[in-house]
Amino acid sequence: MKLRKQASRRAFLAGIAAAAAALAAPGTADAQSSFPSRTIRVIVPFPAGGTTDLLARIFAERLTATLGQNVIVENMGGAGGSVGADAVAKADPDGHTLLFHNLTFSTTTSSLQFAGRAKHDLSDFAPVSLAANVPMVVVAHPSVPVKDLKEFAAFAKARDPGQGLFYGSTGPGSVMNLAGEVYKRDAAIRMDHVPFRGAAPLVQELVAGRIQLGGDQLSTALPHIRSGSLKPLATLAGERMKALPDVPTVRELGFNNMELRGWNAFFAPARTPEPVVARLQKEIAAIAQNADVQRRLTEIGAEPVGSSSAELKQVVAEQMDKVRPLVSELKLIVQ
């Protein structure tokens, strides 16, 4: 009788422990079985109209159809993308708030860490899938009498200092800000940095000829390159661009330190249940293989990928390892 009471007591305590465990991880089982249960927000940490915003909307449209819930894109710019990224890092880890970011994550996060103002790191996110690669391209106004970055360096050295020489970026701590400062150092030239709030005003000033050099993701610059209003000088990618095969890489021109892979990817908050991350990764990878999506991405100079979560994590971690010492040496600070 006593043994039976002890067994009953143990079973009772085990039940309480199981219930407590379930409460400690609220909604985990339900989230896995019923995901998604409501609208999914995709935060793009830049203003509307840029390459990353466009790609997010292409994928969100397809995700709405495949997941059976609305997937909406919200633009939340500021501090080189860190404002929107921080909002996602602090969101509920249930898969209903996602971040769609690009390689600027590596530069701005490293810059904020250097300044002691970072509110998040890669560890605050669950990488989901690298949706597409979009190479960074360095461009110049057609009036600049050069055909690549090597010739631009010679042009800069021969230019009268009184005339001024300017390069533009999408803001302090951005990819082009880092690339521009590395280029100045390695080419031993002088240029003044002109930061802009996004790609649209940067391209506008480049086309107008008020700054001589700049750069952004290929999709932003490609229409202007095709029309002849901008001139491509190099890509930061490790390989030549399929859309512009005659444009050399920075490595070919001897500026290896400028090389950076251009990516656009989905992230969830850290601690998002693995089955939820896996479901999202599966759907994104399938969308990247969709023929219509591939056609639309190719038209704007993007390369569909649909990577595994592990591959995305490795890509970003390795890029940040490369960027951190450059940011520290050049003292790049996000405003």
C-alpha positions in Angstrom: 0.0 0.0 0.0 2.8 2.4 1.0 4.7 1.6 -2.3 1.6 2.3 -4.3 1.1 5.7 -2.6 4.8 6.5 -3.3 4.4 5.6 -7.0 1.3 7.7 -7.3 3.1 10.6 -5.6 6.0 10.3 -8.1 3.6 10.2 -11.0 1.8 13.3 -9.6 5.1 15.2 -9.3 6.2 14.1 -12.7 3.0 15.6 -14.1 3.6 18.9 -12.4 7.2 19.0 -13.7 5.9 18.4 -17.3 3.3 21.1 -16.9 6.0 23.5 -15.5 8.3 22.7 -18.5 5.5 23.5 -20.9 4.8 26.8 -19.2 8.6 27.6 -19.2 8.5 27.4 -23.0 5.1 29.0 -23.8 3.4 28.0 -26.9 6.4 26.0 -28.3 4.4 22.9 -29.2 1.4 25.0 -30.4 3.7 27.3 -32.5 5.3 24.3 -34.2 2.0 22.6 -35.1 -0.1 25.7 -36.0 2.6 28.0 -37.5 1.8 30.4 -39.0 -1.3 31.4 -37.0 -1.5 35.0 -38.0 0.1 37.7 -40.3 3.9 37.5 -40.6 5.8 40.8 -40.6 9.0 41.0 -42.6 11.1 44.0 -41.4 13.3 45.6 -44.1 15.6 47.9 -42.2 15.9 50.4 -45.1 13.6 52.8 -46.8 11.2 51.5 -49.5 12.3 51.3 -53.1 15.8 49.8 -52.7 17.0 46.4 -53.8 16.5 44.7 -50.5 13.0 46.1 -50.2 12.1 44.8 -53.7 13.5 41.4 -53.0 11.6 41.1 -49.7 8.4 41.9 -51.5 9.0 39.3 -54.2 9.5 36.6 -51.6 6.7 37.9 -49.3 4.2 37.6 -52.1 5.1 34.0 -52.6 5.2 33.2 -48.9 1.7 34.5 -48.5 0.5 31.9 -51.0 2.5 29.0 -49.7 2.0 29.6 -45.9 -1.6 30.5 -46.1 -1.2 33.7 -44.1 -0.5 37.3 -45.1 3.1 38.1 -45.2 3.7 41.9 -45.2 6.8 44.0 -45.6 7.4 46.8 -43.2 10.2 49.3 -43.8 12.0 50.4 -40.6 15.1 52.3 -41.6 17.7 54.0 -39.4 21.3 53.7 -38.3 22.5 51.7 -41.3 19.8 49.1 -40.8 20.4 48.5 -37.1 17.1 50.0 -35.9 15.0 47.5 -37.8 17.4 44.6 -37.0 17.2 45.5 -33.3 13.4 45.5 -33.4 13.4 41.9 -34.8 16.1 40.8 -32.3 13.7 41.8 -29.5 10.5 40.4 -31.1 8.7 37.3 -29.9 10.6 34.3 -31.1 7.6 32.6 -32.8 8.4 33.1 -36.5 5.8 35.8 -37.0 8.4 38.6 -37.1 11.3 38.2 -39.6 14.2 40.3 -40.7 15.2 40.7 -44.3 18.7 42.2 -44.3 21.7 42.4 -46.6 25.5 42.5 -46.2 25.2 45.9 -44.5 24.4 43.9 -41.4 28.1 42.9 -41.3 29.5 46.4 -41.6 27.0 48.3 -39.4 27.0 45.7 -36.6 30.8 45.6 -36.6 30.9 49.4 -36.6 28.4 49.7 -33.7 30.4 47.1 -31.8 33.6 49.1 -32.3 31.8 52.2 -30.9 30.4 50.2 -28.0 26.8 51.0 -29.1 25.7 47.6 -30.5 22.4 46.4 -29.3 22.5 43.1 -31.1 24.9 40.6 -32.7 24.5 37.6 -35.0 23.8 35.4 -32.0 20.6 37.4 -31.4 19.1 35.9 -34.6 18.2 32.5 -36.0 19.5 32.5 -39.6 16.8 31.2 -41.9 17.9 31.3 -45.5 20.0 33.3 -47.9 17.4 34.3 -50.4 19.6 35.9 -53.1 23.0 37.1 -53.9 23.2 40.7 -55.3 26.7 41.8 -56.0 27.9 45.3 -55.0 29.1 47.4 -57.9 31.2 50.5 -57.9 30.1 53.1 -60.4 31.2 56.5 -61.6 29.7 59.4 -63.6 30.3 59.0 -67.3 32.4 62.2 -67.4 35.1 60.6 -65.3 37.7 59.5 -67.8 38.4 56.0 -66.5 37.2 52.5 -67.2 38.0 50.7 -63.9 39.2 51.4 -60.3 42.9 51.1 -61.2 42.5 53.9 -63.7 40.4 55.9 -61.2 43.3 55.8 -58.7 45.6 57.3 -61.3 43.0 59.9 -62.1 42.6 60.8 -58.5 46.4 61.2 -58.0 46.6 63.5 -61.0 43.6 65.6 -60.1 44.1 69.1 -58.8 43.4 69.0 -55.1 41.4 72.2 -55.3 38.8 70.5 -57.6 37.7 68.1 -54.9 37.0 64.4 -55.3 34.0 62.8 -53.7 32.6 59.3 -53.2 29.1 58.6 -51.9 27.6 55.8 -49.8 24.3 54.9 -48.3 25.5 56.2 -44.9 28.3 56.0 -42.3 29.2 52.4 -41.6 27.6 51.2 -44.8 29.3 48.7 -47.2 30.3 51.4 -49.7 31.7 53.6 -46.8 33.9 50.7 -45.8 34.8 49.8 -49.4 35.6 53.5 -50.1 37.9 53.9 -47.1 39.7 50.6 -47.9 40.1 51.8 -51.5 41.5 55.1 -50.4 44.0 53.4 -48.1 45.1 50.7 -50.6 45.2 53.0 -53.6 46.9 55.8 -51.6 44.5 58.5 -52.8 42.4 61.2 -51.2 38.6 61.5 -51.4 35.9 63.0 -49.3 33.0 60.8 -48.1 29.5 62.0 -48.8 26.9 59.9 -46.9 23.3 59.7 -48.1 20.1 58.3 -46.5 19.7 55.4 -48.8 20.5 54.3 -52.3 18.0 56.6 -54.2 19.6 59.9 -53.3 23.1 58.5 -53.7 22.3 57.4 -57.3 20.5 60.7 -58.0 23.7 62.6 -57.1 25.9 60.2 -59.1 23.8 60.6 -62.2 23.8 64.4 -61.7 27.6 64.3 -61.6 27.9 66.1 -58.2 29.9 63.2 -56.8 32.4 61.2 -58.9 32.3 57.7 -57.3 29.8 55.6 -55.5 28.3 52.1 -55.2 25.4 50.0 -54.1 23.8 46.6 -54.9 23.8 45.9 -58.6 20.0 46.0 -58.9 19.9 49.7 -57.8 22.5 50.7 -60.4 21.8 48.4 -63.3 19.0 50.5 -65.0 21.4 53.5 -65.0 24.3 51.5 -66.2 22.2 50.1 -69.1 21.0 53.6 -70.0 24.6 55.0 -69.9 24.0 57.4 -67.1 26.4 55.6 -64.9 29.7 53.7 -65.6 30.6 50.5 -63.8 34.2 50.3 -62.6 34.3 47.1 -60.6 32.3 44.6 -58.5 33.1 43.7 -54.9 32.0 40.1 -55.6 34.4 37.2 -55.8 33.4 36.5 -59.5 32.4 38.7 -62.4 28.7 39.5 -62.6 26.5 37.6 -65.0 24.6 40.7 -65.9 27.8 42.7 -66.6 30.5 40.1 -67.5 33.0 42.7 -68.8 33.2 44.5 -65.5 36.3 43.3 -63.5 36.3 42.2 -59.9 38.2 44.3 -57.3 40.5 41.3 -56.8 41.4 41.3 -60.5 42.3 45.0 -60.1 44.6 44.4 -57.1 42.2 45.6 -54.4 41.6 42.3 -52.6 40.6 43.9 -49.3 37.5 45.4 -50.9 36.0 42.0 -51.8 32.7 41.3 -50.1 29.9 38.9 -51.0 26.6 40.7 -51.6 23.8 38.8 -49.9 20.1 39.3 -49.0 18.7 37.0 -46.4 15.9 36.1 -43.9 16.5 35.9 -40.1 14.2 35.2 -37.2 14.7 36.2 -33.6 17.0 33.8 -31.6 15.2 31.0 -29.8 12.6 30.7 -32.5 11.6 27.0 -32.5 13.7 24.9 -34.8 10.7 23.4 -36.6 9.4 26.9 -37.4 12.8 28.0 -38.8 12.9 24.8 -40.8 9.4 25.4 -42.3 10.4 28.9 -43.3 13.7 27.8 -44.7 12.0 25.1 -46.8 9.4 27.6 -48.2 12.1 30.2 -49.0 14.3 27.7 -50.7 11.4 26.5 -52.8 10.5 30.1 -53.8 14.1 30.7 -54.9 13.8 27.7 -57.3 10.5 29.0 -58.8 10.9 29.8 -62.5 9.0 33.1 -62.4 10.9 34.3 -59.3 14.2 33.3 -60.9 13.3 35.3 -64.0 12.3 38.4 -62.0 15.5 38.2 -59.9 17.7 37.7 -63.0 16.2 40.8 -64.6 17.4 43.0 -61.8 20.9 41.4 -61.5 20.1 39.2 -58.5 21.1 35.5 -58.2 18.4 33.3 -56.4 19.9 31.0 -53.8 17.6 29.6 -51.1 20.4 28.4 -48.8 20.3 26.3 -45.7 20.2 28.0 -42.3 23.7 26.7 -41.5 25.1 28.1 -44.8 23.7 31.5 -44.1 25.1 31.6 -40.6 28.6 30.7 -41.9 28.4 33.3 -44.7 27.6 36.1 -42.2 30.0 35.0 -39.5 32.9 34.7 -41.9 32.1 38.1 -43.4 32.0 39.8 -40.0 35.3 38.2 -39.1 36.8 39.9 -42.2 35.0 43.3 -41.6 35.7 43.8 -37.9 39.5 44.5 -38.1 38.9 46.8 -41.1 36.2 48.8 -39.2 38.5 49.0 -36.2 41.5 50.2 -38.2 39.6 52.7 -40.3 37.4 53.8 -37.3 34.1 53.5 -39.1 31.3 54.8 -37.0 27.5 54.5 -37.7 25.8 57.7 -37.0 
